[in-house]
């Protein structure tokens, strides 16, 4: 099963996340199929930089977003 989820990057106490498309069997920070954006939670009102067209492509192919990514997509749609 393909999922759209976050992988953690950055330093200790300064997290930054990549939004990636990965097989659900891969490790959280392991390999992935495609990088579709990033998210910085420390940035005020951060929406990140998401590739909306690529996310829609993967969703049409049956990829399931994680709960956090689903919230990011909804916030991006409202903005």
MOPAC internal coordinates of N, CA, C and O (Angstrom, degrees):
PM7 1SCF
backbone

  N    0.0000 0     0.00 0     0.00 0    0    0    0
  C    1.4420 1     0.00 0     0.00 0    1    0    0
  C    1.5291 1   108.98 1     0.00 0    2    1    0
  O    1.2310 1   120.84 1   -42.56 1    3    2    1
  N    1.3084 1   116.00 1   137.44 1    3    2    1
  C    1.4588 1   121.58 1  -179.02 1    5    3    2
  C    1.5207 1   108.95 1   -96.09 1    6    5    3
  O    1.2310 1   120.53 1   -45.35 1    7    6    5
  N    1.3335 1   116.59 1   134.65 1    7    6    5
  C    1.4608 1   121.63 1   179.82 1    9    7    6
  C    1.5199 1   110.41 1  -126.11 1   10    9    7
  O    1.2310 1   121.37 1   -26.43 1   11   10    9
  N    1.3171 1   114.99 1   153.57 1   11   10    9
  C    1.4651 1   121.50 1   171.81 1   13   11   10
  C    1.5141 1   105.12 1  -107.75 1   14   13   11
  O    1.2310 1   120.30 1   -63.18 1   15   14   13
  N    1.3288 1   117.03 1   116.82 1   15   14   13
  C    1.4605 1   120.61 1  -173.57 1   17   15   14
  C    1.5170 1   111.45 1  -146.17 1   18   17   15
  O    1.2310 1   120.96 1    -0.97 1   19   18   17
  N    1.3169 1   115.76 1   179.03 1   19   18   17
  C    1.4580 1   121.97 1  -179.46 1   21   19   18
  C    1.5231 1   110.39 1   -98.57 1   22   21   19
  O    1.2310 1   120.75 1   -36.67 1   23   22   21
  N    1.3306 1   116.17 1   143.33 1   23   22   21
  C    1.4601 1   121.75 1   167.79 1   25   23   22
  C    1.5143 1   106.65 1  -119.38 1   26   25   23
  O    1.2310 1   120.71 1   -40.95 1   27   26   25
  N    1.3039 1   116.24 1   139.05 1   27   26   25
  C    1.4614 1   120.92 1  -175.05 1   29   27   26
  C    1.5191 1   111.26 1   -85.49 1   30   29   27
  O    1.2310 1   121.23 1   -44.91 1   31   30   29
  N    1.3197 1   115.24 1   135.09 1   31   30   29
  C    1.4579 1   123.19 1   173.83 1   33   31   30
  C    1.5176 1   106.86 1  -133.13 1   34   33   31
  O    1.2310 1   119.77 1    -3.02 1   35   34   33
  N    1.2974 1   118.05 1   176.98 1   35   34   33
  C    1.4604 1   120.90 1   177.72 1   37   35   34
  C    1.5142 1   111.76 1    96.09 1   38   37   35
  O    1.2310 1   121.75 1     2.93 1   39   38   37
  N    1.3228 1   114.26 1  -177.07 1   39   38   37
  C    1.4568 1   120.85 1  -175.95 1   41   39   38
  C    1.5282 1   111.19 1   -94.80 1   42   41   39
  O    1.2310 1   121.51 1    -4.36 1   43   42   41
  N    1.3061 1   114.72 1   175.64 1   43   42   41
  C    1.4461 1   121.00 1   176.15 1   45   43   42
  C    1.5297 1   109.39 1   -61.02 1   46   45   43
  O    1.2310 1   119.84 1   -46.65 1   47   46   45
  N    1.3046 1   117.90 1   133.35 1   47   46   45
  C    1.4680 1   125.45 1  -179.27 1   49   47   46
  C    1.5280 1   113.75 1    64.10 1   50   49   47
  O    1.2310 1   119.82 1  -168.77 1   51   50   49
  N    1.3207 1   117.94 1    11.23 1   51   50   49
  C    1.4696 1   122.52 1   175.82 1   53   51   50
  C    1.5283 1   108.44 1  -138.54 1   54   53   51
  O    1.2310 1   120.31 1  -112.81 1   55   54   53
  N    1.3350 1   117.01 1    67.19 1   55   54   53
  C    1.4612 1   118.97 1  -173.67 1   57   55   54
  C    1.5232 1   112.57 1   -73.37 1   58   57   55
  O    1.2310 1   121.45 1   -32.40 1   59   58   57
  N    1.3048 1   114.83 1   147.60 1   59   58   57
  C    1.4470 1   124.33 1   169.02 1   61   59   58
  C    1.5156 1   105.30 1  -138.18 1   62   61   59
  O    1.2310 1   120.27 1   -33.89 1   63   62   61
  N    1.2966 1   117.09 1   146.11 1   63   62   61
  C    1.4521 1   120.68 1  -175.07 1   65   63   62
  C    1.5147 1   111.11 1  -125.89 1   66   65   63
  O    1.2310 1   120.96 1   -35.28 1   67   66   65
  N    1.3160 1   115.78 1   144.72 1   67   66   65
  C    1.4563 1   122.67 1   169.40 1   69   67   66
  C    1.5168 1   106.84 1  -100.76 1   70   69   67
  O    1.2310 1   121.08 1   -38.68 1   71   70   69
  N    1.3080 1   115.55 1   141.32 1   71   70   69
  C    1.4646 1   120.67 1   172.91 1   73   71   70
  C    1.5185 1   105.66 1   -96.76 1   74   73   71
  O    1.2310 1   120.49 1   -63.12 1   75   74   73
  N    1.3324 1   116.68 1   116.88 1   75   74   73
  C    1.4569 1   121.20 1  -173.88 1   77   75   74
  C    1.5211 1   111.34 1  -128.27 1   78   77   75
  O    1.2310 1   121.61 1   -22.08 1   79   78   77
  N    1.3079 1   114.53 1   157.92 1   79   78   77
  C    1.4601 1   122.48 1   172.17 1   81   79   78
  C    1.5167 1   105.87 1  -102.38 1   82   81   79
  O    1.2310 1   120.73 1   -57.36 1   83   82   81
  N    1.3332 1   116.21 1   122.64 1   83   82   81
  C    1.4589 1   119.84 1  -175.97 1   85   83   82
  C    1.5210 1   110.26 1  -143.90 1   86   85   83
  O    1.2310 1   121.22 1   -22.52 1   87   86   85
  N    1.3016 1   115.27 1   157.48 1   87   86   85
  C    1.4573 1   120.95 1   171.29 1   89   87   86
  C    1.5257 1   106.97 1   -69.79 1   90   89   87
  O    1.2310 1   119.99 1   -39.89 1   91   90   89
  N    1.3075 1   117.62 1   140.11 1   91   90   89
  C    1.4637 1   120.63 1  -175.98 1   93   91   90
  C    1.5227 1   112.63 1   -64.70 1   94   93   91
  O    1.2310 1   119.91 1   163.21 1   95   94   93
  N    1.3243 1   117.78 1   -16.79 1   95   94   93
  C    1.4672 1   120.24 1   179.92 1   97   95   94
  C    1.5282 1   112.65 1   -83.70 1   98   97   95
  O    1.2310 1   119.92 1   166.72 1   99   98   97
  N    1.3426 1   117.77 1   -13.28 1   99   98   97
  C    1.4628 1   120.84 1   179.18 1  101   99   98
  C    1.5232 1   110.36 1   -73.63 1  102  101   99
  O    1.2310 1   120.44 1   -25.55 1  103  102  101
  N    1.3236 1   116.76 1   154.45 1  103  102  101
  C    1.4548 1   121.43 1   176.69 1  105  103  102
  C    1.5214 1   110.21 1   -65.24 1  106  105  103
  O    1.2310 1   120.63 1   -21.34 1  107  106  105
  N    1.3318 1   116.40 1   158.66 1  107  106  105
  C    1.4586 1   121.38 1  -177.35 1  109  107  106
  C    1.5264 1   111.93 1   -55.22 1  110  109  107
  O    1.2310 1   120.22 1   132.64 1  111  110  109
  N    1.3248 1   117.18 1   -47.36 1  111  110  109
  C    1.4606 1   121.22 1  -178.77 1  113  111  110
  C    1.5233 1   111.68 1  -103.93 1  114  113  111
  O    1.2310 1   120.33 1  -163.02 1  115  114  113
  N    1.3104 1   116.97 1    16.98 1  115  114  113
  C    1.4564 1   121.24 1  -178.64 1  117  115  114
  C    1.5118 1   112.44 1   -84.40 1  118  117  115
  O    1.2310 1   121.37 1    27.92 1  119  118  117
  N    1.3213 1   114.98 1  -152.08 1  119  118  117
  C    1.4607 1   118.67 1  -176.54 1  121  119  118
  C    1.5217 1   111.11 1   -71.65 1  122  121  119
  O    1.2310 1   121.54 1   -18.71 1  123  122  121
  N    1.3131 1   114.66 1   161.29 1  123  122  121
  C    1.4519 1   120.70 1  -179.37 1  125  123  122
  C    1.5213 1   108.95 1  -146.98 1  126  125  123
  O    1.2310 1   120.62 1   -14.15 1  127  126  125
  N    1.3165 1   116.41 1   165.85 1  127  126  125
  C    1.4535 1   121.61 1  -178.52 1  129  127  126
  C    1.5228 1   112.19 1   -83.75 1  130  129  127
  O    1.2310 1   120.87 1   138.86 1  131  130  129
  N    1.3434 1   115.95 1   -41.14 1  131  130  129
  C    1.4669 1   119.57 1  -178.35 1  133  131  130
  C    1.5225 1   110.16 1  -156.96 1  134  133  131
  O    1.2310 1   121.04 1   -37.51 1  135  134  133
  N    1.3230 1   115.62 1   142.49 1  135  134  133
  C    1.4607 1   122.47 1   174.12 1  137  135  134
  C    1.5270 1   106.98 1   -91.88 1  138  137  135
  O    1.2310 1   120.00 1   -59.75 1  139  138  137
  N    1.3418 1   117.60 1   120.25 1  139  138  137
  C    1.4661 1   120.36 1  -176.29 1  141  139  138
  C    1.5237 1   112.70 1  -114.31 1  142  141  139
  O    1.2310 1   119.64 1  -165.87 1  143  142  141
  N    1.3288 1   118.29 1    14.13 1  143  142  141
  C    1.4553 1   120.30 1   175.54 1  145  143  142
  C    1.5097 1   112.54 1   151.55 1  146  145  143
  O    1.2310 1   121.26 1     7.23 1  147  146  145
  N    1.3395 1   115.20 1  -172.77 1  147  146  145
  C    1.4521 1   120.28 1   177.09 1  149  147  146
  C    1.5195 1   109.73 1  -144.55 1  150  149  147
  O    1.2310 1   121.21 1   -15.07 1  151  150  149
  N    1.3377 1   115.29 1   164.93 1  151  150  149
  C    1.4478 1   122.22 1  -176.99 1  153  151  150
  C    1.5169 1   108.34 1  -146.34 1  154  153  151
  O    1.2310 1   120.51 1   -51.93 1  155  154  153
  N    1.3441 1   116.63 1   128.07 1  155  154  153
  C    1.4622 1   122.85 1   178.07 1  157  155  154
  C    1.5254 1   107.75 1  -116.72 1  158  157  155
  O    1.2310 1   119.39 1   -75.97 1  159  158  157
  N    1.3301 1   118.78 1   104.03 1  159  158  157
  C    1.4657 1   120.54 1  -176.14 1  161  159  158
  C    1.5229 1   114.34 1   -70.01 1  162  161  159
  O    1.2310 1   119.56 1   161.80 1  163  162  161
  N    1.3313 1   118.44 1   -18.20 1  163  162  161
  C    1.4604 1   121.24 1  -179.67 1  165  163  162
  C    1.5312 1   112.01 1   -77.40 1  166  165  163
  O    1.2310 1   120.67 1   160.37 1  167  166  165
  N    1.3262 1   116.32 1   -19.63 1  167  166  165
  C    1.4598 1   121.27 1  -179.47 1  169  167  166
  C    1.5370 1   109.03 1   -75.78 1  170  169  167
  O    1.2310 1   119.69 1   -49.29 1  171  170  169
  N    1.3251 1   118.19 1   130.71 1  171  170  169
  C    1.4655 1   119.17 1  -177.81 1  173  171  170
  C    1.5268 1   111.66 1   -63.64 1  174  173  171
  O    1.2310 1   121.45 1   -47.31 1  175  174  173
  N    1.3352 1   114.84 1   132.69 1  175  174  173
  C    1.4686 1   122.08 1  -178.58 1  177  175  174
  C    1.5224 1   111.49 1    52.12 1  178  177  175
  O    1.2310 1   120.78 1  -137.89 1  179  178  177
  N    1.3243 1   116.12 1    42.11 1  179  178  177
  C    1.4600 1   121.30 1  -176.25 1  181  179  178
  C    1.5198 1   111.04 1   -72.84 1  182  181  179
  O    1.2310 1   120.75 1   -55.83 1  183  182  181
  N    1.2948 1   116.17 1   124.17 1  183  182  181
  C    1.4588 1   121.48 1   171.69 1  185  183  182
  C    1.5131 1   110.55 1  -100.73 1  186  185  183
  O    1.2310 1   121.01 1   165.88 1  187  186  185
  N    1.3044 1   115.67 1   -14.12 1  187  186  185
  C    1.4448 1   119.46 1  -177.88 1  189  187  186
  C    1.5132 1   110.28 1    78.86 1  190  189  187
  O    1.2310 1   121.05 1     9.88 1  191  190  189
  N    1.2688 1   115.60 1  -170.12 1  191  190  189
  C    1.4521 1   122.12 1   179.27 1  193  191  190
  C    1.5136 1   106.40 1  -125.93 1  194  193  191
  O    1.2310 1   120.25 1   -84.69 1  195  194  193
  N    1.3207 1   117.12 1    95.31 1  195  194  193
  C    1.4547 1   122.10 1  -176.01 1  197  195  194
  C    1.5205 1   110.17 1  -107.15 1  198  197  195
  O    1.2310 1   120.94 1   -40.30 1  199  198  197
  N    1.3301 1   115.81 1   139.70 1  199  198  197
  C    1.4645 1   121.36 1   176.19 1  201  199  198
  C    1.5267 1   107.51 1   -87.07 1  202  201  199
  O    1.2310 1   121.21 1   -85.49 1  203  202  201
  N    1.3179 1   115.30 1    94.51 1  203  202  201
  C    1.4623 1   121.26 1  -173.28 1  205  203  202
  C    1.5306 1   112.52 1   -59.73 1  206  205  203
  O    1.2310 1   120.20 1   139.14 1  207  206  205
  N    1.3327 1   117.22 1   -40.86 1  207  206  205
  C    1.4624 1   119.77 1  -178.41 1  209  207  206
  C    1.5255 1   111.78 1   -65.50 1  210  209  207
  O    1.2310 1   120.05 1   141.60 1  211  210  209
  N    1.3362 1   117.51 1   -38.40 1  211  210  209
  C    1.4733 1   120.20 1   179.68 1  213  211  210
  C    1.5304 1   111.25 1   -72.21 1  214  213  211
  O    1.2310 1   120.55 1   144.19 1  215  214  213
  N    1.3286 1   116.56 1   -35.81 1  215  214  213
  C    1.4676 1   119.40 1   177.13 1  217  215  214
  C    1.5175 1   109.58 1   -64.69 1  218  217  215
  O    1.2310 1   120.02 1   136.27 1  219  218  217
  N    1.3315 1   117.57 1   -43.73 1  219  218  217
  C    1.4634 1   120.92 1   178.09 1  221  219  218
  C    1.5257 1   111.11 1   -62.79 1  222  221  219
  O    1.2310 1   120.10 1   142.44 1  223  222  221
  N    1.3369 1   117.42 1   -37.56 1  223  222  221
  C    1.4557 1   121.36 1   177.19 1  225  223  222
  C    1.5241 1   110.61 1   -59.94 1  226  225  223
  O    1.2310 1   120.51 1   130.53 1  227  226  225
  N    1.3331 1   116.62 1   -49.47 1  227  226  225
  C    1.4617 1   119.78 1  -178.01 1  229  227  226
  C    1.5221 1   112.17 1   -68.07 1  230  229  227
  O    1.2310 1   120.17 1   144.68 1  231  230  229
  N    1.3322 1   117.28 1   -35.32 1  231  230  229
  C    1.4610 1   119.56 1   176.29 1  233  231  230
  C    1.5234 1   110.70 1   -64.50 1  234  233  231
  O    1.2310 1   120.22 1   143.15 1  235  234  233
  N    1.3360 1   117.18 1   -36.85 1  235  234  233
  C    1.4671 1   120.32 1   178.32 1  237  235  234
  C    1.5236 1   111.65 1   -68.14 1  238  237  235
  O    1.2310 1   120.43 1   155.07 1  239  238  237
  N    1.3340 1   116.79 1   -24.93 1  239  238  237
  C    1.4668 1   121.30 1   177.83 1  241  239  238
  C    1.5278 1   112.37 1   -84.83 1  242  241  239
  O    1.2310 1   120.24 1   177.48 1  243  242  241
  N    1.3516 1   117.15 1    -2.52 1  243  242  241
  C    1.4567 1   119.89 1   176.47 1  245  243  242
  C    1.5119 1   115.54 1   104.45 1  246  245  243
  O    1.2310 1   119.65 1  -172.49 1  247  246  245
  N    1.3236 1   118.28 1     7.51 1  247  246  245
  C    1.4660 1   120.73 1   178.56 1  249  247  246
  C    1.5216 1   109.51 1   -68.44 1  250  249  247
  O    1.2310 1   120.39 1   -36.93 1  251  250  249
  N    1.3236 1   116.87 1   143.07 1  251  250  249
  C    1.4539 1   122.74 1  -179.64 1  253  251  250
  C    1.5249 1   109.27 1  -107.86 1  254  253  251
  O    1.2310 1   119.41 1   -58.65 1  255  254  253
  N    1.3430 1   118.73 1   121.35 1  255  254  253
  C    1.4630 1   119.66 1   177.91 1  257  255  254
  C    1.5233 1   111.11 1   -76.60 1  258  257  255
  O    1.2310 1   120.80 1   -30.94 1  259  258  257
  N    1.3323 1   116.08 1   149.06 1  259  258  257
  C    1.4570 1   119.89 1   173.76 1  261  259  258
  C    1.5270 1   107.77 1   -70.62 1  262  261  259
  O    1.2310 1   120.31 1   -12.00 1  263  262  261
  N    1.3105 1   117.01 1   168.00 1  263  262  261
  C    1.4691 1   121.08 1  -177.90 1  265  263  262
  C    1.5328 1   111.12 1   -60.52 1  266  265  263
  O    1.2310 1   120.19 1   138.38 1  267  266  265
  N    1.3247 1   117.24 1   -41.62 1  267  266  265
  C    1.4616 1   121.20 1  -179.45 1  269  267  266
  C    1.5257 1   110.84 1   -66.25 1  270  269  267
  O    1.2310 1   120.18 1   136.88 1  271  270  269
  N    1.3090 1   117.27 1   -43.12 1  271  270  269
  C    1.4604 1   120.73 1   179.44 1  273  271  270
  C    1.5235 1   110.25 1   -67.04 1  274  273  271
  O    1.2310 1   120.06 1   143.48 1  275  274  273
  N    1.3169 1   117.50 1   -36.52 1  275  274  273
  C    1.4633 1   120.95 1   176.86 1  277  275  274
  C    1.5325 1   110.17 1   -60.08 1  278  277  275
  O    1.2310 1   120.23 1   138.20 1  279  278  277
  N    1.3245 1   117.17 1   -41.80 1  279  278  277
  C    1.4647 1   121.00 1   177.91 1  281  279  278
  C    1.5316 1   111.03 1   -65.20 1  282  281  279
  O    1.2310 1   120.01 1   139.64 1  283  282  281
  N    1.3336 1   117.58 1   -40.36 1  283  282  281
  C    1.4705 1   121.13 1   177.61 1  285  283  282
  C    1.5309 1   110.99 1   -62.50 1  286  285  283
  O    1.2310 1   120.58 1   137.02 1  287  286  285
  N    1.3301 1   116.50 1   -42.98 1  287  286  285
  C    1.4607 1   120.50 1   179.74 1  289  287  286
  C    1.5284 1   110.04 1   -63.76 1  290  289  287
  O    1.2310 1   120.11 1   138.28 1  291  290  289
  N    1.3303 1   117.39 1   -41.72 1  291  290  289
  C    1.4673 1   120.41 1   179.13 1  293  291  290
  C    1.5172 1   111.00 1   -64.91 1  294  293  291
  O    1.2310 1   119.82 1   139.10 1  295  294  293
  N    1.3415 1   117.95 1   -40.90 1  295  294  293
  C    1.4738 1   120.36 1   177.87 1  297  295  294
  C    1.5138 1   111.05 1   -64.87 1  298  297  295
  O    1.2310 1   120.35 1   142.20 1  299  298  297
  N    1.3353 1   116.94 1   -37.80 1  299  298  297
  C    1.4485 1   121.17 1   179.54 1  301  299  298
  C    1.5327 1   109.98 1   -66.63 1  302  301  299
  O    1.2310 1   119.93 1   142.02 1  303  302  301
  N    1.3219 1   117.74 1   -37.98 1  303  302  301
  C    1.4676 1   121.46 1  -179.96 1  305  303  302
  C    1.5229 1   111.69 1   -67.87 1  306  305  303
  O    1.2310 1   120.33 1   145.73 1  307  306  305
  N    1.3273 1   116.97 1   -34.27 1  307  306  305
  C    1.4765 1   121.27 1  -179.92 1  309  307  306
  C    1.5149 1   112.41 1   -74.53 1  310  309  307
  O    1.2310 1   120.50 1   151.35 1  311  310  309
  N    1.3406 1   116.64 1   -28.65 1  311  310  309
  C    1.4788 1   120.98 1  -176.88 1  313  311  310
  C    1.5067 1   112.36 1   -76.49 1  314  313  311
  O    1.2310 1   120.10 1   180.00 1  315  314  313

